[in-house]
Every structure is written in structure tokens, then in C-alpha cells.
Amino acid sequence: MRGSRSYAENKELQKAYLDGLRRYRDRGIVILIDGKECSEEDWSRIFELGEDGGFYMGDYVGAEQGCLREIRFDKVYLEKPSEKKRWRR
């Protein structure tokens, strides 16, 4: 399939993204997941897709001077759980 990536390619991209987050953290940028500053070991959660259809979306928050202040990852849903379509046979 065109555009599909292997497991190894996905893991390499995730590692590169986490390396970037690490560099931001080392420069004093706060990294938050679900409103809490988490340890680096918890950062891989941002790549998980939940059984409930939820996934993490990043929000890059700037300071008044135009500099990055923090990066927030919050779980979002494409649909409210109660509005999900039920499959019928």
C-alpha cells in the first residue's frame, strides 16, 4: 500500500519526535500530558490510540514574546463516545 509505514519506520519516527521533545525540555519548555508534567518514560503514551477512539493531540503554547512556553498533549476524540455509530449486520 502506498503511504503505509512499517513498524520499524514508525518506531524510528516516534524516536525522532521524542528526541525533539527532549531537546525542548532541556531548553526549559514544559511538556504536559493530560495536564500533568510527566516523566520522560511516560511520553510514549502520546502515540497510543485508545479503544474508545481517543488519541493525543499536541498544542504548542507560546509566551507573549513569541517564544514557546510549553507543549501540551491532551486526549481528543473525533466523536463523543455516546455519538459513535454502531455497526449493524
Backbone as JSON Lines, residues from 0, in Angstrom:
{"i":0,"aa":"M","n":[0.83,-1.19,0.0],"ca":[0.0,0.0,0.0],"c":[0.87,1.24,0.0]}
{"i":1,"aa":"R","n":[0.47,2.18,-0.79],"ca":[1.2,3.43,-0.85],"c":[0.97,4.23,0.44]}
{"i":2,"aa":"G","n":[2.03,4.77,0.98],"ca":[1.91,5.59,2.17],"c":[1.94,4.84,3.49]}
{"i":3,"aa":"S","n":[1.91,3.54,3.45],"ca":[1.97,2.8,4.71],"c":[3.42,2.66,5.16]}
{"i":4,"aa":"R","n":[3.6,2.65,6.46],"ca":[4.94,2.53,7.03],"c":[5.04,1.23,7.8]}
{"i":5,"aa":"S","n":[6.23,0.72,7.86],"ca":[6.46,-0.48,8.64],"c":[6.53,-0.11,10.12]}
{"i":6,"aa":"Y","n":[6.45,-1.13,10.94],"ca":[6.55,-0.94,12.39],"c":[7.88,-0.27,12.73]}
{"i":7,"aa":"A","n":[8.96,-0.71,12.12],"ca":[10.29,-0.15,12.38],"c":[10.36,1.32,11.97]}
{"i":8,"aa":"E","n":[9.75,1.64,10.84],"ca":[9.74,3.05,10.39],"c":[8.95,3.92,11.37]}
{"i":9,"aa":"N","n":[7.8,3.43,11.83],"ca":[7.01,4.18,12.8],"c":[7.8,4.39,14.1]}
{"i":10,"aa":"K","n":[8.46,3.35,14.57],"ca":[9.24,3.47,15.8],"c":[10.38,4.48,15.64]}
{"i":11,"aa":"E","n":[11.0,4.5,14.47],"ca":[12.09,5.45,14.22],"c":[11.55,6.88,14.2]}
{"i":12,"aa":"L","n":[10.39,7.1,13.6],"ca":[9.77,8.43,13.59],"c":[9.37,8.86,15.01]}
{"i":13,"aa":"Q","n":[8.84,7.93,15.78],"ca":[8.48,8.24,17.16],"c":[9.71,8.6,17.98]}
{"i":14,"aa":"K","n":[10.79,7.86,17.78],"ca":[12.04,8.16,18.49],"c":[12.55,9.55,18.15]}
{"i":15,"aa":"A","n":[12.49,9.91,16.87],"ca":[12.94,11.25,16.44],"c":[12.06,12.33,17.08]}
{"i":16,"aa":"Y","n":[10.75,12.09,17.15],"ca":[9.85,13.07,17.77],"c":[10.15,13.22,19.25]}
{"i":17,"aa":"L","n":[10.35,12.1,19.94],"ca":[10.68,12.14,21.37],"c":[12.03,12.81,21.61]}
{"i":18,"aa":"D","n":[12.99,12.6,20.71],"ca":[14.27,13.3,20.82],"c":[14.06,14.81,20.73]}
{"i":19,"aa":"G","n":[13.16,15.24,19.85],"ca":[12.84,16.66,19.74],"c":[12.2,17.19,21.01]}
{"i":20,"aa":"L","n":[11.28,16.43,21.59],"ca":[10.67,16.85,22.86],"c":[11.73,16.98,23.95]}
{"i":21,"aa":"R","n":[12.66,16.05,23.95],"ca":[13.75,16.07,24.94],"c":[14.57,17.36,24.79]}
{"i":22,"aa":"R","n":[14.85,17.74,23.56],"ca":[15.61,18.98,23.33],"c":[14.83,20.2,23.82]}
{"i":23,"aa":"Y","n":[13.51,20.22,23.57],"ca":[12.7,21.32,24.09],"c":[12.73,21.34,25.62]}
{"i":24,"aa":"R","n":[12.55,20.19,26.24],"ca":[12.57,20.11,27.7],"c":[13.91,20.61,28.25]}
{"i":25,"aa":"D","n":[15.0,20.23,27.59],"ca":[16.32,20.65,28.03],"c":[16.51,22.17,27.91]}
{"i":26,"aa":"R","n":[15.7,22.8,27.07],"ca":[15.75,24.27,26.93],"c":[14.76,24.97,27.85]}
{"i":27,"aa":"G","n":[14.11,24.18,28.73],"ca":[13.2,24.77,29.71],"c":[11.74,24.79,29.32]}
{"i":28,"aa":"I","n":[11.38,24.16,28.2],"ca":[9.99,24.09,27.78],"c":[9.31,22.96,28.56]}
{"i":29,"aa":"V","n":[8.16,23.26,29.14],"ca":[7.42,22.28,29.94],"c":[6.63,21.38,29.0]}
{"i":30,"aa":"I","n":[6.69,20.06,29.23],"ca":[5.93,19.08,28.46],"c":[4.85,18.51,29.37]}
{"i":31,"aa":"L","n":[3.57,18.69,28.99],"ca":[2.45,18.23,29.8],"c":[1.64,17.18,29.03]}
{"i":32,"aa":"I","n":[1.23,16.14,29.73],"ca":[0.32,15.14,29.18],"c":[-0.87,15.06,30.12]}
{"i":33,"aa":"D","n":[-2.06,15.32,29.57],"ca":[-3.29,15.35,30.37],"c":[-3.16,16.32,31.54]}
{"i":34,"aa":"G","n":[-2.52,17.44,31.3],"ca":[-2.41,18.49,32.31],"c":[-1.33,18.29,33.35]}
{"i":35,"aa":"K","n":[-0.54,17.23,33.25],"ca":[0.49,16.96,34.25],"c":[1.86,16.86,33.58]}
{"i":36,"aa":"E","n":[2.86,17.37,34.28],"ca":[4.22,17.2,33.8],"c":[4.63,15.76,34.12]}
{"i":37,"aa":"C","n":[4.92,14.99,33.09],"ca":[5.23,13.57,33.26],"c":[6.71,13.31,33.07]}
{"i":38,"aa":"S","n":[7.12,12.16,33.55],"ca":[8.5,11.75,33.33],"c":[8.67,11.38,31.86]}
{"i":39,"aa":"E","n":[9.88,11.4,31.41],"ca":[10.2,11.06,30.02],"c":[9.73,9.65,29.67]}
{"i":40,"aa":"E","n":[9.72,8.76,30.61],"ca":[9.28,7.39,30.36],"c":[7.8,7.33,29.96]}
{"i":41,"aa":"D","n":[7.01,8.32,30.37],"ca":[5.58,8.34,30.06],"c":[5.27,9.0,28.71]}
{"i":42,"aa":"W","n":[6.23,9.63,28.1],"ca":[5.98,10.37,26.87],"c":[5.47,9.5,25.73]}
{"i":43,"aa":"S","n":[5.83,8.24,25.69],"ca":[5.42,7.39,24.58],"c":[3.9,7.21,24.53]}
{"i":44,"aa":"R","n":[3.2,7.56,25.61],"ca":[1.73,7.48,25.62],"c":[1.11,8.33,24.53]}
{"i":45,"aa":"I","n":[1.78,9.38,24.12],"ca":[1.18,10.29,23.13],"c":[0.97,9.62,21.78]}
{"i":46,"aa":"F","n":[1.58,8.47,21.55],"ca":[1.42,7.76,20.28],"c":[0.33,6.69,20.33]}
{"i":47,"aa":"E","n":[-0.26,6.47,21.49],"ca":[-1.25,5.41,21.65],"c":[-2.61,5.83,21.1]}
{"i":48,"aa":"L","n":[-3.29,4.89,20.52],"ca":[-4.68,5.08,20.11],"c":[-5.55,4.29,21.07]}
{"i":49,"aa":"G","n":[-6.5,4.95,21.68],"ca":[-7.34,4.28,22.66],"c":[-8.44,3.46,22.03]}
{"i":50,"aa":"E","n":[-8.9,2.46,22.75],"ca":[-10.02,1.65,22.28],"c":[-11.28,2.49,22.13]}
{"i":51,"aa":"D","n":[-11.34,3.59,22.88],"ca":[-12.51,4.46,22.81],"c":[-12.42,5.47,21.67]}
{"i":52,"aa":"G","n":[-11.41,5.33,20.82],"ca":[-11.25,6.24,19.68],"c":[-10.45,7.49,19.99]}
{"i":53,"aa":"G","n":[-9.96,7.61,21.21],"ca":[-9.21,8.79,21.59],"c":[-7.75,8.7,21.19]}
{"i":54,"aa":"F","n":[-7.17,9.84,20.93],"ca":[-5.75,9.93,20.62],"c":[-5.23,11.26,21.17]}
{"i":55,"aa":"Y","n":[-3.93,11.39,21.28],"ca":[-3.34,12.61,21.83],"c":[-3.02,13.6,20.73]}
{"i":56,"aa":"M","n":[-3.34,14.87,21.01],"ca":[-3.04,15.94,20.09],"c":[-2.18,16.96,20.83]}
{"i":57,"aa":"G","n":[-1.14,17.41,20.16],"ca":[-0.23,18.38,20.76],"c":[-0.69,19.81,20.54]}
{"i":58,"aa":"D","n":[-0.47,20.63,21.54],"ca":[-0.78,22.05,21.48],"c":[0.47,22.8,21.93]}
{"i":59,"aa":"Y","n":[1.0,23.6,21.05],"ca":[2.24,24.33,21.33],"c":[1.86,25.73,21.81]}
{"i":60,"aa":"V","n":[2.14,26.01,23.08],"ca":[1.71,27.24,23.73],"c":[2.86,28.22,23.79]}
{"i":61,"aa":"G","n":[2.63,29.4,23.24],"ca":[3.66,30.42,23.22],"c":[3.52,31.42,24.35]}
{"i":62,"aa":"A","n":[4.61,32.1,24.61],"ca":[4.63,33.18,25.59],"c":[4.33,34.48,24.85]}
{"i":63,"aa":"E","n":[4.14,35.54,25.58],"ca":[3.81,36.83,24.97],"c":[4.89,37.32,24.02]}
{"i":64,"aa":"Q","n":[6.13,36.97,24.25],"ca":[7.23,37.43,23.42],"c":[7.37,36.62,22.14]}
{"i":65,"aa":"G","n":[6.49,35.67,21.89],"ca":[6.57,34.84,20.7],"c":[7.43,33.6,20.87]}
{"i":66,"aa":"C","n":[7.87,33.33,22.08],"ca":[8.68,32.14,22.35],"c":[7.78,31.01,22.83]}
{"i":67,"aa":"L","n":[8.22,29.8,22.61],"ca":[7.48,28.63,23.07],"c":[7.6,28.52,24.58]}
{"i":68,"aa":"R","n":[6.46,28.34,25.25],"ca":[6.44,28.24,26.71],"c":[6.21,26.81,27.18]}
{"i":69,"aa":"E","n":[5.29,26.09,26.52],"ca":[5.02,24.72,26.91],"c":[4.38,23.96,25.76]}
{"i":70,"aa":"I","n":[4.44,22.64,25.87],"ca":[3.8,21.76,24.89],"c":[2.85,20.88,25.67]}
{"i":71,"aa":"R","n":[1.58,20.93,25.28],"ca":[0.54,20.16,25.98],"c":[0.01,19.07,25.06]}
{"i":72,"aa":"F","n":[-0.15,17.89,25.61],"ca":[-0.78,16.78,24.9],"c":[-2.02,16.39,25.67]}
{"i":73,"aa":"D","n":[-3.16,16.5,25.02],"ca":[-4.43,16.13,25.63],"c":[-5.15,15.14,24.74]}
{"i":74,"aa":"K","n":[-5.87,14.22,25.37],"ca":[-6.62,13.22,24.61],"c":[-7.82,13.9,23.98]}
{"i":75,"aa":"V","n":[-8.02,13.63,22.71],"ca":[-9.17,14.17,21.98],"c":[-9.9,13.03,21.31]}
{"i":76,"aa":"Y","n":[-11.14,13.3,20.93],"ca":[-11.99,12.31,20.28],"c":[-12.6,12.95,19.04]}
{"i":77,"aa":"L","n":[-12.72,12.17,17.98],"ca":[-13.36,12.68,16.78],"c":[-14.87,12.79,16.99]}
{"i":78,"aa":"E","n":[-15.43,11.93,17.81],"ca":[-16.84,11.94,18.14],"c":[-16.98,11.73,19.64]}
{"i":79,"aa":"K","n":[-18.06,12.25,20.18],"ca":[-18.34,11.95,21.58],"c":[-18.65,10.47,21.69]}
{"i":80,"aa":"P","n":[-18.2,9.81,22.75],"ca":[-18.43,8.37,22.87],"c":[-19.89,7.97,22.7]}
{"i":81,"aa":"S","n":[-20.83,8.77,23.16],"ca":[-22.24,8.42,23.05],"c":[-22.76,8.58,21.63]}
{"i":82,"aa":"E","n":[-22.06,9.32,20.78],"ca":[-22.5,9.57,19.41],"c":[-21.89,8.63,18.4]}
{"i":83,"aa":"K","n":[-21.04,7.72,18.84],"ca":[-20.39,6.81,17.91],"c":[-21.41,5.94,17.21]}
{"i":84,"aa":"K","n":[-21.19,5.73,15.95],"ca":[-22.1,4.9,15.17],"c":[-21.93,3.45,15.58]}
{"i":85,"aa":"R","n":[-23.01,2.76,15.66],"ca":[-22.98,1.34,15.97],"c":[-23.12,0.58,14.66]}
{"i":86,"aa":"W","n":[-22.27,-0.4,14.49],"ca":[-22.31,-1.2,13.27],"c":[-23.41,-2.23,13.37]}
{"i":87,"aa":"R","n":[-24.2,-2.32,12.33],"ca":[-25.29,-3.3,12.28],"c":[-25.03,-4.27,11.16]}
{"i":88,"aa":"R","n":[-25.46,-5.48,11.36],"ca":[-25.33,-6.51,10.32],"c":[-26.59,-6.62,9.53]}
